[in-house]
Each structure stands twice: as structure tokens, then as C-alpha cells.
Amino acid sequence: MVHWLIEENVFECGMKLVLELQKKQVPFLTCIYSHKIKKEYISFFDEEACVIFHGSLRLASQINREAPWTPGAYCNLDQFFCTYYYPIFGDKLLNSNYIMMPLGDLIRNKDFLFNSLNEHDHLFVRPNSGNKCFTGKIVSYTNWEKNIDIFKIGADEQELTVISAPKIIEKEWRFFVAEKKIITGSEYLPEQQAVVPERVVDFAEQMALYSYEPDPIWVLDICQLNNGELKVLEVNSFSCSGWYNCDVGAIVEKANDLAQAEWNEIYCI
């Protein structure tokens, strides 16, 4: 039987998830990350339990390192690095033209970066890694040094960064993908609308068919530019993403099926 471990106070969808699990009579536990959890969380379930985690990257990473459960956290962080999925989506990416460089080199190469990307006033900077060591943002030429120093508070100078020209985004949608198919989707900016335009769903379905499958279930974010063009904004892990107005029932049902199938392969002869 599938169990869920939900970290509280991480995502707004937490209560929706709890209610759906109760409705489907799926057993679950909730926790709050603390020093105690660091040591005792593994005792929450049997070693051979089928468990799905939903919560922070911090606890997901720990579960994948230490917990014996199957599947544990759907959060294969290495495959959420830009260096992994950027070559796969190519021109479909929002940041298809970019430069990658260690954080510690950004100040020294300030003029090179602005001249190379043909943006004299602003550039967008984000970490290559999927662990969100700092939040990507648009940085001006004037405040470049100040902002790079702020990034260094949460990241080492060796952290690889992605620098690109800023774009004007009008809308953003989140989709859940499994077995190269869209499970459900929802707009999340500027509003959390459950109804997604057909052309956006069609684009997401095309992207789901690409040779990218970081986990059995994962998250695809799509955006619309001010010229109406659709692009892949980024990808995220299932276990560490919010659900907005996506169909919670459809997500739980598919995740449970995938987790149970994975557990059966290991423990059922």
C-alpha cells in the first residue's frame, strides 16, 4: 500500500493534498522539518514501505540519501540542472541564448556578459543547479556587483550560473508529466486558473514527448511571451513543487500508481 509523507508549511496545496488522501483513504503522515526530524524521520515507516514524499528540497535530498523507502522522493536533482535539460529543449527554452559561468567570475566579466548578450541595461541570472541556492532575478548593469554579492550569501563562488537576456513574460502554467503524457495543468501567473488554453496544452504535450524523463513523474513550467510565443520556462521535481489549481485527484492517482508499480517490481516476485 502507498503511504505519503507531507512536510507541513511548505506549499499551499498541503491541505488539498491531505483532503484528497483522506478521501481516497490513502494513509499519510505530516511532519515539520526540525533537528528531531533529521534523526527520527526514517522510523516513520517500515524499511520496505512504499512512500511518496512531498515537501522541501532539503528534506527530499535527505530522504533520497538515507531513507530505504520506495520511491521516497521523486527528486532526481542532477537531472534538474540546466546543463542537463537545456541541450534537450534547445530553442524551445525561454533562455535559449545564454552564457554559463561560475558565480565568482560574474563581476570580473561584467562588460563581457552585457556586450555578448546585447543587453546594455539588464541581464537575467539564475543558478544552474536545481537546488535553488539563490533565486533567479533580473539584474541591472548599475547594481550588478551588489546583487552578485547577495547571490554569494547562499552560493559558493564555484556555483555555475546561467546568464541570459531578460524576456517579457505575460503568463505562466504548470503541468505534471508522467509516461510522456500531461496529467493535469494550471495557470499560476498572473492568476491561478484551472482552465488552460488548448494551444498551451498542445505545446506542453509536445514538450512532454522530448527525450527528457528525470523521474517517473515531474513538473513542466510553460510561459507565454508578450508576442504570444510559448516557451519552456523550467522544469521541477514532483516532490518539491506546488500544485496551484491542478487536479489534485488526478495527480494523487497517477503518483500512487507509479509508486506502487515501482514497489511491486522490487518486492513482488
C-alpha positions as CSV (number, residue, x, y, z in Angstrom):
1,M,0.0,0.0,0.0
2,V,1.2,3.5,-0.9
3,H,1.8,6.0,2.0
4,W,2.6,9.7,1.8
5,L,4.9,11.8,3.9
6,I,3.9,15.5,3.7
7,E,6.1,18.3,5.1
8,E,3.9,21.0,6.6
9,N,4.2,24.7,5.9
10,V,6.0,24.3,2.5
11,F,3.2,24.5,-0.1
12,E,-0.3,26.0,-0.2
13,C,-1.6,22.7,-1.7
14,G,-0.8,20.9,1.5
15,M,-4.4,20.9,2.8
16,K,-5.8,20.0,-0.6
17,L,-3.4,17.0,-0.7
18,V,-4.4,15.9,2.8
19,L,-8.1,16.1,2.0
20,E,-7.6,14.1,-1.2
21,L,-5.7,11.4,0.6
22,Q,-8.4,11.2,3.2
23,K,-11.0,11.0,0.5
24,K,-9.1,8.1,-1.2
25,Q,-8.3,6.5,2.2
26,V,-4.6,6.7,1.5
27,P,-2.5,6.6,4.7
28,F,-0.2,9.6,5.3
29,L,1.9,11.3,7.9
30,T,2.8,15.0,8.2
31,C,6.0,16.5,9.7
32,I,7.7,19.8,10.3
33,Y,11.4,19.9,9.4
34,S,13.5,20.2,12.6
35,H,16.6,18.9,14.3
36,K,14.4,16.0,15.6
37,I,13.1,15.1,12.2
38,K,16.7,14.9,10.9
39,K,17.3,11.9,13.1
40,E,14.0,10.2,13.5
41,Y,12.0,10.5,10.3
42,I,13.2,7.2,8.9
43,S,11.4,5.4,11.8
44,F,8.0,6.8,10.5
45,F,7.6,3.9,8.1
46,D,9.0,0.3,7.7
47,E,12.1,-0.1,5.7
48,E,10.3,-1.8,2.8
49,A,7.4,0.7,2.8
50,C,6.0,2.3,-0.4
51,V,6.3,6.0,0.5
52,I,5.9,9.2,-1.6
53,F,7.3,12.4,-0.1
54,H,6.1,16.0,-0.8
55,G,7.8,19.0,0.8
56,S,11.1,20.9,0.7
57,L,14.2,20.2,-1.4
58,R,16.2,20.0,1.9
59,L,14.2,17.0,3.3
60,A,13.7,15.4,-0.2
61,S,17.5,15.3,-0.6
62,Q,18.0,13.8,2.8
63,I,15.3,11.1,2.1
64,N,17.0,10.2,-1.2
65,R,20.3,9.9,0.6
66,E,19.2,8.0,3.7
67,A,15.7,6.5,3.5
68,P,15.2,2.9,2.3
69,W,11.6,3.5,1.1
70,T,10.4,3.1,-2.5
71,P,10.2,5.5,-4.2
72,G,10.8,8.1,-1.5
73,A,11.2,11.5,-3.1
74,Y,10.6,12.0,-6.8
75,C,13.5,14.5,-6.9
76,N,16.4,13.4,-9.1
77,L,18.3,16.7,-8.7
78,D,21.1,16.1,-11.1
79,Q,18.6,16.0,-14.0
80,F,17.1,19.3,-13.0
81,F,20.4,21.1,-13.6
82,C,20.2,23.5,-16.6
83,T,23.2,21.8,-18.0
84,Y,21.2,18.6,-18.2
85,Y,17.9,19.7,-19.8
86,Y,18.9,22.9,-21.7
87,P,20.5,20.8,-24.6
88,I,17.3,18.7,-24.8
89,F,14.8,21.5,-25.2
90,G,17.1,23.9,-27.1
91,D,15.2,26.6,-29.0
92,K,12.0,25.8,-27.1
93,L,13.6,27.3,-23.9
94,L,12.8,30.7,-22.7
95,N,16.6,31.2,-22.1
96,S,17.7,29.5,-25.3
97,N,20.6,32.0,-25.8
98,Y,22.7,32.0,-22.7
99,I,26.2,32.0,-21.1
100,M,27.2,29.8,-18.2
101,M,29.8,30.9,-15.8
102,P,30.9,30.4,-12.2
103,L,29.3,32.9,-9.8
104,G,32.7,34.1,-8.7
105,D,33.5,35.2,-12.3
106,L,30.4,37.3,-12.9
107,I,31.8,40.6,-11.5
108,R,35.1,40.3,-13.4
109,N,33.2,39.6,-16.7
110,K,30.5,42.1,-16.3
111,D,31.2,44.1,-19.5
112,F,31.8,40.9,-21.5
113,L,28.4,39.5,-20.4
114,F,26.4,42.6,-21.2
115,N,28.1,43.1,-24.5
116,S,27.8,39.5,-25.6
117,L,24.1,39.3,-24.8
118,N,23.4,42.6,-26.4
119,E,21.6,43.9,-23.3
120,H,23.1,47.2,-22.1
121,D,20.9,47.7,-19.0
122,H,19.7,44.3,-17.6
123,L,20.5,40.6,-17.6
124,F,18.8,37.6,-16.0
125,V,20.9,35.5,-13.7
126,R,19.9,32.1,-12.2
127,P,21.8,29.1,-10.7
128,N,22.5,26.1,-12.9
129,S,21.6,23.7,-10.2
130,G,18.1,22.6,-9.2
131,N,18.5,23.2,-5.5
132,K,17.6,26.9,-5.6
133,C,20.7,28.1,-3.8
134,F,19.6,31.6,-4.8
135,T,16.5,32.9,-6.6
136,G,17.0,33.9,-10.2
137,K,16.3,37.6,-11.0
138,I,16.9,40.4,-13.4
139,V,19.9,42.4,-12.5
140,S,20.8,45.9,-13.8
141,Y,24.2,47.0,-15.0
142,T,24.3,49.6,-12.3
143,N,23.5,47.2,-9.4
144,W,25.4,44.2,-10.8
145,E,28.1,44.0,-8.2
146,K,25.7,44.5,-5.3
147,N,23.4,41.7,-6.5
148,I,26.1,39.3,-7.3
149,D,27.4,39.7,-3.7
150,I,23.9,39.0,-2.4
151,F,23.8,35.7,-4.5
152,K,27.1,34.7,-2.9
153,I,25.4,34.6,0.5
154,G,23.6,31.4,-0.4
155,A,26.0,30.0,-3.0
156,D,29.7,29.3,-3.4
157,E,31.8,31.2,-5.9
158,Q,32.2,27.9,-7.8
159,E,28.4,27.7,-8.3
160,L,27.7,27.6,-12.1
161,T,25.2,30.3,-13.1
162,V,23.1,30.9,-16.3
163,I,23.1,34.4,-17.7
164,S,20.6,35.4,-20.4
165,A,18.8,38.4,-21.8
166,P,15.6,39.2,-19.9
167,K,12.2,38.5,-21.6
168,I,8.7,39.9,-21.0
169,I,6.5,37.1,-19.7
170,E,2.7,37.5,-19.7
171,K,1.5,34.2,-18.3
172,E,2.9,31.0,-16.8
173,W,1.4,27.5,-16.5
174,R,2.4,24.4,-14.5
175,F,2.0,20.9,-15.9
176,F,2.5,17.5,-14.3
177,V,4.0,14.9,-16.6
178,A,4.2,11.1,-16.4
179,E,5.0,8.5,-19.0
180,K,5.4,11.3,-21.6
181,K,1.8,12.5,-21.1
182,I,0.3,15.5,-19.4
183,I,-1.7,14.6,-16.3
184,T,-3.1,18.0,-15.4
185,G,-2.1,21.7,-15.6
186,S,-3.0,25.1,-14.2
187,E,-2.1,28.7,-14.8
188,Y,-0.2,30.2,-11.9
189,L,0.7,33.7,-13.1
190,P,-0.8,36.2,-13.2
191,E,-3.8,34.1,-11.9
192,Q,-4.2,30.6,-10.7
193,Q,-6.7,29.4,-13.3
194,A,-7.6,25.7,-13.6
195,V,-8.7,26.1,-17.2
196,V,-5.7,26.0,-19.6
197,P,-6.0,27.2,-23.3
198,E,-5.9,24.3,-25.7
199,R,-2.9,25.7,-27.6
200,V,-0.9,25.8,-24.3
201,V,-1.9,22.2,-23.5
202,D,-0.8,21.1,-27.0
203,F,2.6,22.8,-26.6
204,A,3.1,21.1,-23.2
205,E,2.1,17.8,-24.7
206,Q,4.7,18.2,-27.4
207,M,7.4,19.1,-24.8
208,A,6.4,16.0,-22.8
209,L,7.4,13.8,-25.8
210,Y,11.0,15.1,-25.8
211,S,13.7,12.7,-24.6
212,Y,13.6,14.0,-21.1
213,E,12.3,12.0,-18.1
214,P,14.1,13.0,-14.9
215,D,11.7,11.0,-12.7
216,P,8.6,8.8,-13.4
217,I,6.6,11.9,-12.6
218,W,7.8,15.5,-12.9
219,V,6.8,19.1,-13.4
220,L,7.0,21.2,-16.6
221,D,6.5,25.0,-16.5
222,I,5.5,26.8,-19.7
223,C,5.3,30.6,-20.3
224,Q,3.9,32.9,-22.8
225,L,5.9,35.9,-24.0
226,N,4.4,39.3,-24.8
227,N,4.5,38.3,-28.5
228,G,2.3,35.3,-27.8
229,E,5.1,32.8,-28.3
230,L,5.2,29.8,-25.9
231,K,8.4,28.6,-24.3
232,V,9.7,26.1,-21.7
233,L,10.3,28.2,-18.6
234,E,11.9,25.5,-16.5
235,V,11.4,22.0,-15.1
236,N,11.0,21.0,-11.5
237,S,10.7,17.9,-9.3
238,F,7.4,16.4,-8.4
239,S,8.1,16.0,-4.7
240,C,9.2,19.7,-4.3
241,S,6.7,21.6,-6.4
242,G,3.5,23.4,-5.6
243,W,0.3,22.3,-7.3
244,Y,-1.7,25.6,-7.7
245,N,-5.1,24.8,-9.3
246,C,-4.1,21.5,-10.9
247,D,-6.3,18.5,-10.5
248,V,-5.2,17.1,-7.1
249,G,-7.1,13.9,-7.6
250,A,-5.5,13.1,-10.9
251,I,-2.0,13.8,-9.5
252,V,-2.5,11.6,-6.5
253,E,-4.0,8.8,-8.5
254,K,-1.1,8.8,-11.0
255,A,1.6,9.2,-8.4
256,N,0.1,6.3,-6.4
257,D,0.0,4.0,-9.5
258,L,3.6,4.8,-10.4
259,A,4.9,4.3,-6.8
260,Q,3.0,1.0,-6.4
261,A,4.3,-0.3,-9.7
262,E,7.9,0.6,-8.7
263,W,7.4,-1.1,-5.4
264,N,5.9,-4.2,-7.0
265,E,8.9,-4.6,-9.3
266,I,11.2,-4.7,-6.3
267,Y,9.3,-6.7,-3.7
268,C,6.8,-8.8,-5.7
269,I,8.2,-12.0,-7.3
